[in-house]
Amino acid sequence: MSFPDATSAEIEQAAQRAWQAFLAYRKTSWKQRADLLYQIAETLRAREAELVALAMKETHLPELRLKNEFARTLFQLQQYGKALETGIWAEFRIDTAVHDPASAQPDVRKSYVPLGPVAVFGASNFPFAFSTAGGDTASALAAGCSVIVKAHPAHPHTSTQVAACIQQAIQQSSLPENVFQHIHGTSPAVSEMLVKHPLIKAVGFTGSYVAGKALFDIARQRKQPIPVFAEMGSVNPVFLLPEKLSRDTATLADMLAGSITLSAGQFCTKPGLILGIKSEALQHFTSLLTEKLKHIQAQHMLHEGIAHAFREKVQLARHQQQILELIPFSSSTHTLEAKPVLSLTSASAFIDNPVLHEEVFGPYALIVTCEIFEEMLEVADRLEAQLTCTLMATENDLQQYRRLIDALTLICGRMIWNGVPTGVRVCMAMHHGSPFPATTDSHFTSVGADAIKRFVRPVCFQNFPDPFLPPELQNENPLQIWRTINHQLTSSKIE
């Protein structure tokens, strides 16, 4: 069964319905929204086996991987709900009036209101956690926004069934049915019409740089520009510092071989670039990593489009000057299969060749050999922004090469010490975001309940009578949340 692209008339109707639903939904309490997220989780849980089986068929991802992702999706919904109930998802500030005639000041209180209908574009590689019921949808609903999801063409049936679960949960929660809507579209024109519609007030996207940048440009060119929160991937460099590399050579090779090839390297956090300073330890590491990757079997990629892009990107990279192929590209009789590919180059060749800086989505990595630390630091300075940067280092290494830490914090959203970047914890402290081009807005995360902040804007109430203030700003603090009152964080009432 195929799904026809949404027509312009259908998109118009969906946007109008989303706006009307938003006008009612934005007035719901935090508890009502939290209860909706909990209900969505329970509705999904009841159909887990069916949905995982369907996703396996559409994405070629293994059952265990999808089960883990499914559990993460339920956890996200529950965590965002708890963040709403406790009020920790945002900072609420109150500066009470100063009545001194010599320096009288008004009573000023700040909260947040939802932006409006949000268009969500899911990820091909995460049919659950970053798609129809994923973080963008969950955080937009938590914020009080209505949502229109465009199903990803890589898993349209899974998306449709997940959407049915969300719609069932909305009905069971007695909320406006068009708080959530679902459309299909393989043509870029569908995405363009949706983002251009004047009633759409924000966009959530996870995917490629090309598609994310296109949506970002469309949104900027509107008469009323809107924010696009696009997460577009990166090469996630790993820096091997000397003492750690010499002490734990084999362990590092094991860790990175697993991370490079996890789910056929189809993660936005896959380590695609490994940098070390020329030494016997680096040579040994390179040999070990090469041998480990050689023994990893070919894996199915998500769909032909991604497999084709992987082949093209690898062929482009391997034909650059001063590239040594440690594990050359090997074509498979099955068009969706991909085997690990590993190359090596010098820091000087890497710095001067922008092709080598580009992400290769799939089981590919490039080792860059630096003559001295200053050359490694120069590579760091030349890198574009990254979702993650990893330091494999002892504490002595960190002390000796502190300048590298300073350089990397300028370009990345998550600094990792002695771990791999694949695997993103869902928690309030997580920042899954980065300066452009890894994402379109480095101020926000797309993982963890802080993601709710993307879909609200601040509103200040000056000298308002207490009964007309939103509950989070009222004197009695009926929600029993923490607020900053006259520069002090407290859960107390205002007497």
C-alpha positions as CSV (number, residue, x, y, z in Angstrom):
1,M,0.0,0.0,0.0
2,S,1.4,3.4,-1.0
3,F,0.3,6.7,0.4
4,P,-0.4,9.7,-1.9
5,D,1.3,13.0,-1.4
6,A,-0.8,15.5,0.5
7,T,-2.3,18.1,-1.9
8,S,-2.1,21.8,-1.4
9,A,-5.8,21.8,-0.5
10,E,-5.2,19.1,2.1
11,I,-2.3,21.0,3.6
12,E,-4.4,24.1,3.8
13,Q,-7.1,22.2,5.6
14,A,-4.6,20.6,8.0
15,A,-3.1,24.0,8.8
16,Q,-6.5,25.6,9.4
17,R,-7.5,22.6,11.7
18,A,-4.2,22.8,13.5
19,W,-4.7,26.5,14.2
20,Q,-8.2,26.0,15.6
21,A,-7.0,23.1,17.8
22,F,-4.1,25.2,19.0
23,L,-6.4,28.0,20.1
24,A,-8.1,25.6,22.5
25,Y,-5.1,23.4,23.4
26,R,-2.9,26.3,24.4
27,K,-5.3,27.0,27.3
28,T,-4.9,23.5,28.8
29,S,-3.1,23.1,32.0
30,W,0.4,21.6,32.3
31,K,-1.2,18.6,34.0
32,Q,-3.6,18.0,31.1
33,R,-0.7,18.1,28.6
34,A,1.4,15.8,30.8
35,D,-1.5,13.4,31.0
36,L,-1.7,13.4,27.2
37,L,2.0,12.5,26.9
38,Y,1.5,9.6,29.5
39,Q,-1.6,8.4,27.5
40,I,0.4,8.4,24.2
41,A,3.1,6.3,25.9
42,E,0.5,3.8,27.2
43,T,-1.2,3.6,23.8
44,L,2.1,2.9,22.1
45,R,3.1,0.4,24.7
46,A,0.0,-1.7,24.0
47,R,1.0,-2.1,20.4
48,E,4.8,-2.4,20.9
49,A,5.2,-5.9,19.3
50,E,3.2,-4.9,16.2
51,L,5.0,-1.5,15.7
52,V,8.5,-3.0,16.2
53,A,7.8,-5.7,13.7
54,L,6.5,-3.2,11.2
55,A,9.5,-0.9,11.7
56,M,11.9,-3.9,11.2
57,K,10.3,-4.6,7.8
58,E,10.5,-1.0,6.7
59,T,13.9,0.1,8.0
60,H,15.9,-3.2,8.1
61,L,17.0,-2.3,11.6
62,P,17.4,-5.3,14.0
63,E,14.7,-6.1,16.6
64,L,16.9,-5.3,19.7
65,R,17.9,-1.9,18.3
66,L,14.2,-1.0,17.6
67,K,13.0,-2.3,21.0
68,N,15.6,-0.1,22.8
69,E,14.5,2.8,20.7
70,F,10.9,2.1,21.4
71,A,11.6,2.1,25.2
72,R,13.5,5.4,24.8
73,T,10.4,6.9,23.0
74,L,8.2,6.0,25.9
75,F,10.7,7.3,28.4
76,Q,10.9,10.6,26.5
77,L,7.1,11.1,26.7
78,Q,7.1,10.3,30.4
79,Q,10.0,12.5,31.2
80,Y,8.6,15.5,29.3
81,G,5.3,14.9,31.2
82,K,7.1,14.9,34.5
83,A,9.0,18.1,33.6
84,L,5.6,19.7,33.0
85,E,4.1,18.6,36.2
86,T,7.1,19.8,38.3
87,G,7.6,23.0,36.3
88,I,11.4,22.4,35.8
89,W,11.1,22.7,32.0
90,A,11.5,26.5,32.2
91,E,12.6,29.3,34.4
92,F,9.9,31.5,35.9
93,R,11.0,34.9,37.2
94,I,9.2,37.4,39.4
95,D,10.4,40.8,40.5
96,T,7.8,42.3,42.9
97,A,7.0,46.0,42.9
98,V,9.1,48.5,44.7
99,H,6.9,51.0,46.4
100,D,9.6,53.4,47.6
101,P,8.6,56.8,46.2
102,A,12.2,57.6,45.5
103,S,12.7,54.6,43.3
104,A,9.3,53.0,42.5
105,Q,9.3,50.0,40.2
106,P,6.5,48.0,38.7
107,D,5.7,44.4,39.5
108,V,7.1,42.3,36.6
109,R,6.6,38.5,36.1
110,K,7.8,36.4,33.2
111,S,6.4,33.1,31.9
112,Y,6.0,31.4,28.5
113,V,3.3,30.9,25.9
114,P,3.3,28.3,23.0
115,L,4.2,29.4,19.5
116,G,1.4,27.8,17.5
117,P,1.1,24.9,15.1
118,V,4.5,23.0,14.6
119,A,5.5,21.1,11.5
120,V,7.6,18.0,12.4
121,F,9.7,16.1,9.9
122,G,10.9,12.8,11.3
123,A,14.2,11.0,10.9
124,S,14.8,8.0,8.6
125,N,17.1,6.3,11.1
126,F,14.9,6.6,14.1
127,P,11.3,5.6,13.3
128,F,10.2,6.0,16.9
129,A,12.4,8.3,19.0
130,F,13.0,11.0,16.4
131,S,9.9,10.6,14.2
132,T,6.1,10.6,14.6
133,A,6.0,10.3,18.4
134,G,9.5,11.4,18.9
135,G,11.1,14.2,20.8
136,D,10.0,17.0,18.5
137,T,6.3,16.0,18.7
138,A,6.5,15.3,22.4
139,S,8.1,18.6,23.2
140,A,5.8,20.6,21.0
141,L,2.7,19.0,22.6
142,A,4.2,19.7,26.0
143,A,4.7,23.3,25.1
144,G,1.0,23.6,24.2
145,C,1.4,23.6,20.4
146,S,-0.6,21.6,17.9
147,V,1.5,19.4,15.6
148,I,1.4,18.3,12.0
149,V,3.8,15.4,11.2
150,K,4.9,14.6,7.7
151,A,5.7,10.9,7.6
152,H,9.2,10.0,6.6
153,P,9.0,8.1,3.2
154,A,11.5,5.5,4.6
155,H,8.9,4.2,7.1
156,P,5.4,5.5,6.1
157,H,3.5,2.5,7.5
158,T,5.2,2.6,10.8
159,S,4.5,6.4,10.9
160,T,0.9,5.9,10.1
161,Q,0.3,3.4,12.8
162,V,2.2,5.5,15.4
163,A,0.0,8.4,14.4
164,A,-3.1,6.4,15.0
165,C,-1.9,5.7,18.5
166,I,-1.4,9.4,19.2
167,Q,-4.8,10.2,17.8
168,Q,-6.4,7.5,20.0
169,A,-4.6,9.0,23.0
170,I,-5.9,12.5,22.2
171,Q,-9.5,11.1,21.9
172,Q,-9.1,9.3,25.2
173,S,-7.9,12.5,26.8
174,S,-10.9,14.5,25.5
175,L,-8.8,17.0,23.8
176,P,-9.4,18.6,20.3
177,E,-8.8,15.9,17.7
178,N,-6.7,18.1,15.5
179,V,-4.1,18.7,18.2
180,F,-2.1,16.2,16.1
181,Q,-2.4,15.5,12.4
182,H,-0.4,13.3,10.0
183,I,0.3,13.7,6.3
184,H,2.4,12.0,3.7
185,G,4.7,13.3,1.0
186,T,7.7,12.1,-1.0
187,S,7.9,15.3,-3.0
188,P,9.9,18.2,-1.6
189,A,6.9,20.4,-2.7
190,V,4.8,18.9,0.2
191,S,7.4,20.0,2.7
192,E,7.8,23.4,1.1
193,M,4.0,24.0,1.2
194,L,3.8,23.0,4.8
195,V,6.7,25.2,6.0
196,K,5.4,28.2,3.9
197,H,1.9,28.1,5.3
198,P,1.4,31.2,7.4
199,L,-0.4,29.3,10.2
200,I,2.7,27.1,10.8
201,K,4.8,28.8,13.5
202,A,7.8,26.5,13.9
203,V,9.5,23.5,12.4
204,G,11.2,20.5,14.0
205,F,13.5,18.4,11.7
206,T,16.1,15.6,12.0
207,G,17.9,14.5,8.9
208,S,20.4,15.5,6.3
209,Y,22.1,18.9,5.9
210,V,20.7,19.4,2.4
211,A,17.1,18.9,3.5
212,G,17.4,20.7,6.8
213,K,19.0,23.7,5.2
214,A,16.3,23.8,2.5
215,L,13.6,24.0,5.1
216,F,15.6,26.6,7.0
217,D,15.9,28.8,3.9
218,I,12.2,28.5,3.1
219,A,11.2,29.5,6.6
220,R,13.6,32.5,6.5
221,Q,12.1,33.7,3.2
222,R,8.5,33.8,4.5
223,K,6.8,37.2,5.1
224,Q,6.8,36.2,8.7
225,P,10.0,34.1,9.3
226,I,9.6,31.2,11.7
227,P,12.2,29.2,13.7
228,V,13.5,25.9,12.2
229,F,15.0,23.6,14.7
230,A,17.0,21.3,12.4
231,E,19.5,18.7,13.6
232,M,21.6,17.8,10.6
233,G,24.5,15.7,11.8
234,S,28.2,16.0,12.0
235,V,31.5,14.0,11.8
236,N,31.9,13.9,15.6
237,P,35.7,14.0,15.8
238,V,37.6,11.8,18.3
239,F,40.9,13.1,19.6
240,L,43.3,10.4,20.8
241,L,45.8,12.0,23.3
242,P,49.2,10.4,23.8
243,E,49.1,9.0,27.3
244,K,45.6,7.5,27.0
245,L,46.4,6.1,23.6
246,S,49.6,4.4,24.8
247,R,47.9,2.9,27.9
248,D,44.6,1.7,26.4
249,T,45.3,1.1,22.7
250,A,43.3,-2.0,22.3
251,T,40.4,-0.8,24.4
252,L,40.1,2.4,22.3
253,A,40.1,0.3,19.1
254,D,37.4,-1.9,20.4
255,M,35.2,1.1,21.5
256,L,35.5,2.9,18.3
257,A,35.0,-0.1,16.0
258,G,31.7,-0.7,17.7
259,S,30.6,2.9,17.6
260,I,31.6,3.4,13.9
261,T,29.6,0.4,12.8
262,L,26.6,0.5,15.3
263,S,23.4,0.2,13.1
264,A,25.6,0.4,10.0
265,G,27.0,3.8,11.1
266,Q,23.6,5.4,10.6
267,F,23.7,7.8,13.6
268,C,24.2,11.5,13.5
269,T,26.6,11.0,16.4
270,K,28.7,8.3,14.7
271,P,32.5,9.1,15.1
272,G,33.6,9.7,11.5
273,L,36.9,11.4,12.2
274,I,39.7,10.1,14.5
275,L,42.8,12.2,15.2
276,G,46.1,11.3,16.9
277,I,49.6,12.5,17.1
278,K,52.2,10.5,15.2
279,S,53.6,7.7,17.4
280,E,54.1,3.9,17.6
281,A,50.9,3.8,19.7
282,L,48.9,5.5,17.0
283,Q,50.3,3.0,14.4
284,H,49.3,0.2,16.7
285,F,45.9,1.6,17.2
286,T,45.4,2.0,13.5
287,S,46.4,-1.6,12.9
288,L,44.0,-2.9,15.6
289,L,41.1,-0.8,14.4
290,T,41.7,-1.9,10.8
291,E,41.6,-5.6,11.8
292,K,38.5,-5.2,14.0
293,L,36.6,-3.4,11.3
294,K,37.6,-6.0,8.6
295,H,35.9,-8.7,10.7
296,I,32.6,-6.8,11.0
297,Q,30.0,-8.2,8.6
298,A,28.1,-6.1,6.0
299,Q,24.9,-4.6,7.4
300,H,21.7,-3.5,5.7
301,M,21.3,0.3,5.4
302,L,17.9,1.9,5.9
303,H,16.9,2.4,2.3
304,E,18.3,2.6,-1.2
305,G,18.6,6.4,-1.0
306,I,20.9,6.3,2.0
307,A,22.9,3.3,0.6
308,H,23.4,5.2,-2.7
309,A,24.5,8.4,-0.8
310,F,26.9,6.3,1.2
311,R,28.5,4.8,-1.9
312,E,28.8,8.2,-3.6
313,K,30.3,9.9,-0.5
314,V,32.8,7.1,0.1
315,Q,33.9,7.1,-3.6
316,L,34.4,10.8,-3.5
317,A,36.4,10.7,-0.3
318,R,38.6,7.8,-1.3
319,H,39.7,9.4,-4.6
320,Q,41.1,12.5,-2.8
321,Q,44.8,13.1,-2.8
322,Q,47.0,11.7,0.0
323,I,44.3,9.2,1.0
324,L,45.5,5.7,2.1
325,E,42.7,3.1,2.1
326,L,43.1,0.9,5.1
327,I,39.9,-0.9,4.3
328,P,38.9,-0.1,0.8
329,F,35.3,0.3,-0.4
330,S,33.8,-3.0,-1.3
331,S,30.6,-3.2,-3.3
332,S,28.0,-5.8,-2.4
333,T,25.7,-7.8,-4.6
334,H,22.9,-6.5,-2.3
335,T,22.3,-2.8,-3.0
336,L,21.4,-2.1,0.7
337,E,24.4,-3.7,2.2
338,A,27.4,-1.7,3.4
339,K,30.7,-2.9,4.8
340,P,33.0,-0.8,7.0
341,V,35.4,1.5,5.2
342,L,38.5,3.0,6.8
343,S,41.0,5.5,5.4
344,L,44.0,7.5,6.6
345,T,45.4,10.8,5.8
346,S,47.8,13.5,7.1
347,A,46.6,16.6,9.0
348,S,48.0,18.8,6.3
349,A,46.1,17.0,3.6
350,F,42.9,17.1,5.7
351,I,43.2,20.8,6.5
352,D,43.4,21.8,2.9
353,N,40.6,19.5,1.6
354,P,37.0,20.5,2.5
355,V,35.7,17.2,1.0
356,L,37.3,15.3,3.8
357,H,35.5,17.4,6.4
358,E,32.1,16.3,5.2
359,E,29.9,13.7,7.0
360,V,29.7,10.2,5.4
361,F,26.5,8.7,6.8
362,G,27.3,5.0,7.2
363,P,30.1,2.7,8.5
364,Y,33.0,5.0,7.4
365,A,35.8,6.7,9.4
366,L,38.9,8.7,8.5
367,I,42.1,8.6,10.7
368,V,44.1,11.9,10.6
369,T,47.7,11.7,11.6
370,C,49.1,14.9,13.1
371,E,52.9,15.5,13.3
372,I,52.7,17.5,16.6
373,F,50.1,18.7,19.0
374,E,50.0,22.2,17.4
375,E,48.9,20.5,14.1
376,M,46.1,18.7,15.9
377,L,45.1,22.1,17.4
378,E,45.1,23.6,13.9
379,V,42.8,20.8,12.7
380,A,40.4,21.5,15.6
381,D,40.4,25.2,14.6
382,R,39.5,24.4,11.0
383,L,36.6,22.0,11.8
384,E,33.0,23.1,11.3
385,A,30.6,22.9,14.3
386,Q,29.9,19.4,15.6
387,L,27.2,17.8,17.7
388,T,29.9,16.1,19.7
389,C,33.7,16.2,20.3
390,T,35.4,13.3,22.1
391,L,38.6,13.4,24.1
392,M,40.3,10.0,24.8
393,A,42.6,11.3,27.5
394,T,44.1,10.8,30.9
395,E,43.8,13.6,33.4
396,N,47.5,14.3,32.7
397,D,46.6,14.6,29.0
398,L,43.8,17.0,29.8
399,Q,46.1,19.2,31.8
400,Q,48.9,19.1,29.2
401,Y,46.6,19.8,26.2
402,R,44.1,22.1,27.9
403,R,44.2,24.4,24.8
404,L,42.4,21.6,22.8
405,I,39.5,21.6,25.3
406,D,39.2,25.4,24.9
407,A,39.2,25.1,21.1
408,L,36.6,22.4,21.0
409,T,34.1,24.1,23.3
410,L,33.8,26.8,20.6
411,I,32.4,24.3,18.0
412,C,30.5,21.6,19.7
413,G,27.4,21.0,21.8
414,R,28.6,18.0,23.8
415,M,32.1,17.3,25.0
416,I,32.8,13.6,25.8
417,W,35.6,12.3,27.9
418,N,36.7,8.6,27.4
419,G,33.4,7.5,25.9
420,V,31.8,7.2,22.5
421,P,29.4,9.7,21.0
422,T,26.8,7.2,19.9
423,G,24.1,7.0,22.6
424,V,22.4,10.2,23.7
425,R,21.0,10.2,27.3
426,V,17.5,11.7,27.6
427,C,17.8,14.0,30.6
428,M,17.6,17.7,31.5
429,A,21.3,18.3,31.4
430,M,21.7,16.9,27.8
431,H,22.5,19.2,25.0
432,H,21.9,17.7,21.6
433,G,22.6,20.7,19.5
434,S,25.4,22.8,18.1
435,P,26.3,25.8,16.1
436,F,25.5,25.7,12.3
437,P,25.9,23.6,10.3
438,A,25.3,20.7,12.7
439,T,22.1,22.4,13.7
440,T,20.3,25.6,12.8
441,D,20.0,26.9,16.4
442,S,22.7,26.2,19.0
443,H,20.7,27.7,21.8
444,F,18.4,24.7,22.1
445,T,18.6,20.9,22.5
446,S,16.4,18.4,20.7
447,V,16.9,15.8,23.4
448,G,15.7,16.1,27.0
449,A,12.9,18.1,28.5
450,D,14.8,21.4,27.8
451,A,13.6,20.8,24.2
452,I,10.2,22.1,25.2
453,K,11.7,25.6,25.3
454,R,12.0,25.6,21.5
455,F,8.3,25.9,21.0
456,V,7.5,28.6,23.5
457,R,8.3,32.3,23.7
458,P,8.6,34.5,26.8
459,V,5.8,36.8,27.9
460,C,6.1,39.4,30.6
461,F,3.2,40.5,32.8
462,Q,3.5,44.0,34.4
463,N,1.3,45.1,37.3
464,F,-1.3,42.4,36.5
465,P,-3.9,41.5,39.2
466,D,-3.1,38.2,40.7
467,P,-6.2,36.3,39.6
468,F,-5.5,37.1,35.9
469,L,-1.9,35.8,36.0
470,P,-1.1,32.3,34.8
471,P,-0.9,29.9,37.7
472,E,2.9,29.7,37.6
473,L,3.2,33.4,38.4
474,Q,0.4,33.7,41.0
475,N,1.3,34.8,44.6
476,E,0.1,31.6,46.2
477,N,2.2,29.4,43.8
478,P,-0.7,26.9,43.3
479,L,1.6,24.6,41.2
480,Q,4.1,24.4,44.0
481,I,7.0,25.0,41.6
482,W,10.4,26.7,42.0
483,R,10.6,30.3,40.8
484,T,13.2,33.0,41.0
485,I,11.6,35.8,43.1
486,N,13.6,39.0,43.5
487,H,16.8,37.1,42.5
488,Q,16.3,34.2,44.8
489,L,15.3,30.7,43.8
490,T,12.4,29.5,46.0
491,S,9.2,27.5,46.0
492,S,7.6,29.8,48.6
493,K,4.5,31.9,48.2
494,I,4.6,35.6,47.8
495,E,3.1,37.2,51.0
